[in-house]
Amino acid sequence: MRIVLCFPVLDKHIKQIQEAAPDAEIVNAGQERIDELLPTADIFIGHAKVPVDWDRVLRANRLQWIQSSAAGLDHCLVPGVIASNIPVSSASGLFAPQVAEQTFALLFGLLRQLPLFLRAAAKRDFTRLPTDDLRGKTVGIVGLGGNGRMISRMLAPWNVRILATDYYPVEKPSEIEELWPHDRLDDLLAASDIVILTLPLNSDTEGLIDAARLAEMPRGSYMINVARGAVIVESALVEALASGQIAGAGLDVTEVEPLSESSLLWDDPKVIITPHVGAQSERRVDDTVNLACVNLRRYLAGKEPYNLVDKRLGFPHPSVVYR
């Protein structure tokens, strides 16, 4: 059995994976060789950030299981993989604390007008400007997976009203006032002063937040996206910011990454942009390897891995999420 890796592992991590699968050959392909070596894999652990010829992988007819090192699976859930019998498991919820912290950084930066203050500081301008408050707001979370649930727990002490939508509206956390099915997104948008996107990218969610949906939000509301950039129609967001319909946007992800140098978002003082770092952490690789090893042992013992996803949807049912 050959296990091909494609994420930034160290020697200690490779040793740990080898201990979980002592009879396997471990190959660390990295981004440089993943397209070449993936067709030779029985098991793939990682996240290919470079183009991969998935048709060639499928023709090799060798790959038995994909363990993603990311929560989002748009890097591997191509039509051929979705139609195949290859099971795919994700890192859903594994980086929820980091994503929640990133969400708060973006949110408080907008509410406390940090883009304006930083611009003023660069000019040695010490002028007071109005700011906004989190307390008393209604916050809508779109996608209540591991990230959304962690964000809701961290929001709870701030005296906010929390609404959420999810494809699986089950196990409502006590801090959430209403948990609605995903088809009530319009109700959530209309009721929310702050909307936080934590849903996966798939054929149903691409372009989900368009001009019409931005117009449903209360004028002067805020948008935070720590999901995938293509969930928002970027040109519509630019227009909503320019008109004042949206008071501010915190974006850890953009429709195209890296964001084009010509994008109007860069210079908008109502926007905070970070380069898709929400899941970053000093412990990220350690945590990923720990999950991979737990799932490797389960897989080799004939048990279903944690975080096994519905490939059509791109995320797991809450009952199988690793905790």
KASULHU-V706279 format. One line per field, one symbol per residue. ss: DSSP state (~ for helix, > for strand, _ for the rest). psi: psi as a letter, one per 40 degrees, with the letter a starting at -180 (. if undefined). A space follows every 50 residues. Layout:
# KASULHU-V706279
ss: ???
psi: ???
This chain:
# KASULHU-V706279
ss: _>>>>>____~~~~~~~~~~____>>>>_~~~~~~~~~~~__>>>>____ ___~~~~~~~____>>>>__________~~~~~___>>>______~~~~~ ~~~~~~~~~~~__~~~~~~~~~_______________>>>>>___~~~~~ ~~~~~~~~__>>>>>>___________>>>>~~~~~~~~~~__>>>>___ ________>_~~~~~~____>>>>>___~~~>_~~~~~~~~~~__>>>>> >___________________>>>__________~~~~~~~~~~~~~~~~~ _______>>>____>>_~~~___
psi: hhhhigigiiddddddddddgdeihhhgdiddedddedeehdhhhahhei hhgdddddddfdhdhhhieidheedegiddddeiehihiifhedfddddd dddddddddddefdddddddddefhghiiiiiidheihhhhhgfaddddd ddddddeefihhiiiidggifhidehdhhiidefddddddehdhhhhfii haddehedgaddddddiiheiihhhfbidedhhdddddddddeedhdihh heiidhhihideheddeheehhhigfedeiideddddddddddddddddd eeihiifhihdddeiiideehh.
